[in-house]
Amino acid sequence: MRPMLWENRRLKLINQLLLPNKEEWIEYSDYEDVALAIKNMIVRGAPAIGATAAFGLALAALKYRNLEKDEFLEKIDNAAKILANTRPTAVNLFWAIQRMRNLLELNKDNFTVPELVEKIVREAETIAEDDVQINKKMGAYGATLIPEGAQIYTHCNAGALATVDYGTALGVIRSAHEQNKNIHVYAGETRPYLQGSRLTTFELMKDNIPVTLVTDNMAGFLMKQGKVHCVIVGADRVAANGDVANKIGTYSLSVLAKEHNIPFYVAAPISTIDLQIDSGDEIEIEERGTEEVIKVYDTFIAPKDAVAYHPAFDVTPHQNITAIITEKGIIHKPSKETMSSFF
Ligand SMILES: CSC[C@H]1O[C@H](OP(=O)(O)O)[C@H](O)[C@@H]1O
């Protein structure tokens, strides 16, 4: 299930806050509304918010297409800043915005505003189209690591709903399933946003991939019982030494996997790798509202005035990661050395 559609130069997003109970599409014609959709997690997932921001800039270009060039460029720059200010951790957001900025910088002196608009729209479409092919290549590489009959544990949602289609970690799972490897997935519910129970379980059931939903606190006991052969997760930002920022709870899973000698894989497109930062210590961890912890949908599950903590991500040290799967190949035992020799 794709999270977004670009039709008639309008962006449609499925409201992931309502899944799996309701499949509601929202149409966007204004970049400021797109920014709110990213901030409020109507759309989420590193590659998905990158592509969404790119389409947001395409909508801005279409909105300002009748302006003089200087004013047009100023408006697009402002739109880029608003979109960049939505969520801080997933580097794909900034990668996509910078790619659009670079396109403008390269062409602004040699083309008219209408021509620049067409280039911006096409670039956004290309980012989206490329993402699907990237995920399928990553899936194929990752499937080489998945043994016949594997019991795979995954966390959060790194599926089609977190990308333009097919998914990163779930892309590996889809590829292994398509190769008839007879796999089964344990999906961790992933409190507090519940991407695992609401989105991953939903996606895998739609694709008839065997999946069992578990609560996050069951992971260790599953591993102790020998019921998990490998763990595979997505990523929001990978540092130059292979440290990985991903959904809160990923770090704990990596420690459990290490304790039980279970391979821990990260599926991440090159656009998620941030070589500008040396280690995960430099990654900004988004903190979200505490209401997302003390409520599920509209139901309080704690006292209304309870104090809560809500880091939306954590950082897994590269020492806990068996391999990082990309669309250009697999980085085994990620470290500063293996990462730099890969690029
Ligand atoms: C394909 S990577 C998706 C990545 O994004 C998720 O975070 P969020 O749902 O808050 O956007 C989670 O970290 C996933 O691994």
The ligand as an SDF file (V2000), in Angstrom:
LIG
                    3D

 15 15  0  0  0  0  0  0  0  0999 V2000
   12.0300    3.1670    6.1100 C   0  0  0  0  0  0  0  0  0  0  0  0
   12.7110    3.7850    7.5180 S   0  0  0  0  0  0  0  0  0  0  0  0
   11.3220    4.2130    8.4790 C   0  0  0  0  0  0  0  0  0  0  0  0
   11.7250    4.6430    9.8510 C   0  0  0  0  0  0  0  0  0  0  0  0
   10.9780    5.8000   10.2020 O   0  0  0  0  0  0  0  0  0  0  0  0
   10.2470    5.4980   11.3610 C   0  0  0  0  0  0  0  0  0  0  0  0
   10.0970    6.6050   12.1890 O   0  0  0  0  0  0  0  0  0  0  0  0
    8.7170    7.4380   12.1440 P   0  0  0  0  0  0  0  0  0  0  0  0
    7.6050    6.4310   12.0250 O   0  0  0  0  0  0  0  0  0  0  0  0
    8.7170    8.1960   13.4530 O   0  0  0  0  0  0  0  0  0  0  0  0
    8.8350    8.3410   10.9440 O   0  0  0  0  0  0  0  0  0  0  0  0
   11.0500    4.4310   12.0380 C   0  0  0  0  0  0  0  0  0  0  0  0
   12.1930    4.9590   12.6630 O   0  0  0  0  0  0  0  0  0  0  0  0
   11.3990    3.5820   10.8530 C   0  0  0  0  0  0  0  0  0  0  0  0
   12.4330    2.6870   11.0560 O   0  0  0  0  0  0  0  0  0  0  0  0
  1  2  1  0
  2  3  1  0
  3  4  1  0
  4  5  1  0
  4 14  1  0
  5  6  1  0
  6  7  1  0
  6 12  1  0
  7  8  1  0
  8  9  2  0
  8 10  1  0
  8 11  1  0
 12 13  1  0
 12 14  1  0
 14 15  1  0
M  END
$$$$
